[in-house]
Amino acid sequence: CDVGKRLALLSKYFTAMDFFRNIDTTLLYWLNSWAGTSRFWDWTILFRAAYLWYIVLGALGLMVAIGLVKFFFRALGFAVQAALSAVVARLVIVEGIRFLYERPRPFAALEGVRKLVENTSSGSFPSGHAALAFAVAPSVAYYYPKTSILFFIAALSIGLGRVAAGVHWPSDIIAGAAVGVVSAWLVRQFLRRIFPSG
């Protein structure tokens, strides 16, 4: 019977969703279990969750400044790529998704989650920090492939820090990373159409 098959498929869907939700919650609790254990761990988590992004921005600015002196057009292209990717990821896609779907943050949804970062009033899905960091990393990779490894490591560290700080679910970080990488790719395709030689 067609209805029976559809109900069986629906049951499998909800079973799979429960499985992924359990993984999400388990990873969240494990990473967040480091919060509140010592000043060192709290500082490490807080640094990665809230401040590492500023070092990434400083490194980007330094790369652009050095590049402008040596290779003006390459550095300009790099700066435009990184800036547009960040804007598309964070202000267009993330905010669009959050407008349609507001997922509560872990500290608001679960008991016992330690929150180490303030000013987190909006929804958690997808992570805006992860989207920004993962939009910048591939943008760097298009122009400076070897250096981009450091930016990908920083992006991953920022994402893990946000989970450990209790303000994001692991799936928020995965979705934010996907948004960032796709945004960088879309911007790259757009810029190649406008400036075919670059």
N, C-alpha and C positions, 0 to 999 in steps of 0.2 A: 504494500500500500504506500502511496506517495507521501501521505501524512506521517506514517510511521517512520519512513526514511528521513524525513525532515526533522522530526522530533529526535531521532537518534543522532543526526548531525548536530543539532542544537545542543544536545546533551554533551557531545564530544567537545564542542566549542567552549561551553562553560567549564568543563573539566580542565581543558587546556588553559583557560583564563585563570582558574584557581591555581593551577601549577605555577604559572608565571607570576601571579600575585604573591604566592608563597616565597618564591625565589627573591622577588623584589623586597619583601618584608624581611626575610632572613638576612640578605646582604646589608640592608639598612641597619638592622639591629647590630650586626657584627661590626660594621665600620663605626657606627655611633657608640659602640661599647668602649672605644678608646677615649671618647670625650669624658672629661671629668675624672680621669684616673690620675693625672698629674698635671702640674703647670706646664711641663715640657710638651706633653701631648696636646694639651689645649692650645698652646701657642702654635705648635706645628699645624694643627687642624685649622685654626683661625687664620694663620698666615696664608695657607693654601686656599682656603675658602673665600677670603676677603681681600687679601693684599697682593698675592702673586700676580694677579691681573695687571697691577700697576707696573710691575717690573717688565712684564711682557710688552705693555704699551711703551715703556721707556726704551726697551730694546728695539722695538719697531721704529720709534722716532730716531734713534741713533743710526739704525741701518739706512733709513731714508736720508738723513743728514749727510752721512758719509757717501752714500750713493749719489746725492745731488752734486757733490763736489767732483766725483770721478766720472759718473755715467748719468748725466742729467735725465735723459728720456727713459732709461731703464728704471731709475729710482722713482721718477714721476709715475710711470706705469704701475710699479709696485705699490706705491702709496695709494693710488686710485683703486687698484684691485683690492687691497686690504680694507680700505675705508668703505667702499661700496659693499663688499662681502659682509662686513660687520653690520652695516645699516640694514641690508636686506635680511640677514639672519635674525638680528635682535629686534629691530623696530617693525619689520613687516611680517615675517613669518611667525616668530614667537608670539608677538602681541596678537596676531590674527588667530592663532590657535587658542591662546588664553582667553580671547574674547568669546570664542565658541565653547570652550571647555575649561572650567575652573576646578582643577584638582587641588584638594587641600594639602598643605605641607605636612610632612611626617610628624613634626612636633604637635600639630593641631589634630591629627587623625589617630595617633597611637599613644598609649600610655608609656611612660618611661623613656621617651626620646629626649635626649639632652640637646637643647638649642644653644649654639655658641655664636650665632650671627644674628644681629638685629636688623630691623628695616626689611622684613620679608612679608609684606602684607598681601602681595598679589598671589595668584595661583602658582603652583610649582611646575606644571607641565606645559611645555618642555623647559629645561633649564636655560635661562638667558645667558648665564655665565658660560655654560658649556657651548652654547650656540656661538657666542662671540669668540671664544678661544679656538673652537674648531673651525670657524670661518677664517680666522687669521692664519692658522697653521698651514692649510693648503695654499693660501695666498702667498705665503713665504715660499712654499715648495715650488711654485711655478717659476720663481725668480732665483731662489737660492736653495736648491734641493738639500744640500748637506746641512745647512743651518736649520732647516725646517724641522729636523729631528728634535732639536731642543724645544721648539714651539709645540710640537705634538706631545712631548713629555710634559711640558708645562700645562697644556690643555687637559691632559688626563689627570694630572695632579690637582688642578683646580676642580675638576669634576668630582674626584674622590673626596677632596676636602669638603665640598658642599654636602655630600652625603654624610660624611663623618660628623659634620657640624649640625646634622639633623634638619636641614632645610630643604633637602631634595631626596627623592627616591632614586635608586639606581636607574630605573627606566626613564626618569626625567633627564638624566645625564646622557643616556644612549640616544634618546630622541633629540636632545639639544645638539649632540655631536653630529647626528645625521643632518639636522637642519643646517648646521654650520658648513659642513662639507659640501652639501648640495648647493647652498647659497654661493660658496666660493666658485664652484664649477659653473653655475649659471652666470655669474658675473664674468667669469673668464670667457665663456662663450659669447656673451654680449659684447665685451670689449674687443674680442677678435673680429667680430663683424664690423664694428665701428673703425677699428685700427688694424686692418689685416696684416700689416707688417710687424706688429708687436706681439 
